[in-house]
């Protein structure tokens, strides 16, 4: 709860200071969300991929707080294409603003966002997962919160059990005889 309180108070302060300079795209999407709900906004974003979805995801990945908050809401959709896009942006954002993203998501959603970004290669994934684990370990608030612990566990699991694992192969007995 401390993590959520800190992140939300931080966000409230930042939003208050930036309210007059809100991004037009994010403001428009927030208005659409308030007026019509999640599914129609995601249909709109899918139909305007380059003009709307890509810029929203860039803003989310860059930790623009309004965009992160909006992407979290829009990721709770039945629109698979939109969910994948918002998820990728949020996974990128967790690397830059983990406290805020983790405060915005539900406990059950943490492993979905504490994962590698699809565009990373194996070496970059391993480096980035280790860096993010180190960031959590170094931050008392993240280290002691349930969401921070769940995020760390998700990173460790991916590091130890996915494509980034480099294992020594057993020697080929046929090759030894040549």
N, C-alpha and C positions, 0 to 999 in steps of 0.2 A: 504494500500500500504506500510506503514511503516513496518508492520509485515513481508511482503514478502521480502522487501529490506534487513531487518536485518537478516532474516533467510538465504537468499541466499548469503549474504556477509559472514556470519558465515560459511556456507557450503563451499563456495569457498575457504576460508582460511583453513578449515580443509581438504578439498580435495587436495589442493596444498601440504600440509604437508604429506598427506598419499598416494599420487599418486604412489610413488615407492613401497608401501607396500599394494597395492590393493589386495583384496581377489580374488583368482583364479576363484572361482565359479561365483562371481558377475561380474568379468571382462569378463568371457566367455559368460555369459547371456547378458551383455551389447553389446558385439560384435554380438551375434546372433540377438539381437533386432535391431541393426543398419543395419544388413545385410538382415534380412528377415521379420521383423515387429513383432507386438505384438502377433498375433494369433499363428504363428508357435512356438514362444518361449513358450507360455502357453501349447501348445500340447506337446512340449518337456518336460516341467516341470511336466505335468500330467503323462507322460510315465515314468518318473524317480522320482516318488514322494519322496521316502525315501532318495535318493542320491542327489536330487536337490531342490525340492520344500520345504521340511521340513527344510533343512539348510538355504535356503533363508529366509523363514519365521522367523526362530530363529534370524537371523541377523537383520531383519527388526524390530522385536519386541524389540530387544536390542538396537535399535536406531543407528545402523551402517548406516551412512548417504548415502553411495552408495546404500545399500540394500533398504533403505526407498525410495529413489528416483526411483529406478528400480521398486519396488513394486507398487508405485503410477502409473507409466506408464503402467505396466502390468495389473493393475486392471481395466483399461479401455478397456475391452475385451468383446466378446460375449461368451466366454468360462465360463459357470456358475461355474464349479468346481474350476477353477483357480481364478475367481473373489471372490468366498467365501473365499478361502485360503488367498489370498492377503489382503482381507478386514479384516479378523481376525487378521492378523499380524499388519496391520496398526492401528486397534483399540487398540491393545496392545501398539504400539509405541506412540500413542497420550498421553498415561499416562507418558511417560518418556521424550519425546521431542516434546511437542505440538507445539511450535513455528515453528519448522522445518516442521513437517507434515502438519500443516495448511497452511504454505507458499507454499507447493508443490501441494496441491489439489485446485480444482476449488471451488468457493463459493457454488455451488449447491451440491458438494460432501461432504461438511462438516458434515451434519447430519449422513451420512453413516459411517463415521469414528469416530465420537464423540458419541459412543454407547458402551454398555458393550460387553465384550468378552463372547462368547457362553459357554465357560467352567467354568465360574464363577457361584457359587451358589447364591441364593437370598441375603443372608447376605453379602457376599463378594461384590456382585454387588452394593448393597446400600452403603457400606463403600467406595468402589472405586469411585463411581459416586460422592459422597459427597466430597471426597478428590480432585478429578479433578475439581469440581466446585470451591472449595476453592483455588486451584492453579490458576485458571483463575482469580478469584476475587483478588488474591494477586499480580498479575502481571499486571502492568499498561499497557504494550503493548498489552497483550492478552485481557484485560478487555476493552480497547478502540478500538480494531480493529473489523471490521465487522465479520471476520471469528471467532475470539475469542468469540464474542457475540453470533454468531450462534451455536458455539460448546457448550457454556454454556447453551443456550436454549434447545439444544438437550438433554443434560444431565439432566436438570431439568425436561423436559417432560418425559423422560424415568423413572426417579426416582418417579415421581408423577402418572404415568399412565401405568406402566407395572407390571410384576411379582414381583417386589421388594416392591410394595406397600402393607403395612399391614393395613387392615381395620378391624374395629371392626364389627363383625357380629351382626345383630339384634337378640335379644333373640328369641328362638323357643317357641311359645306359647303352643305347645303340651308338651314340656319338663317341662314347669313351672307347669303344672297341675299334674304331677306325684309325 
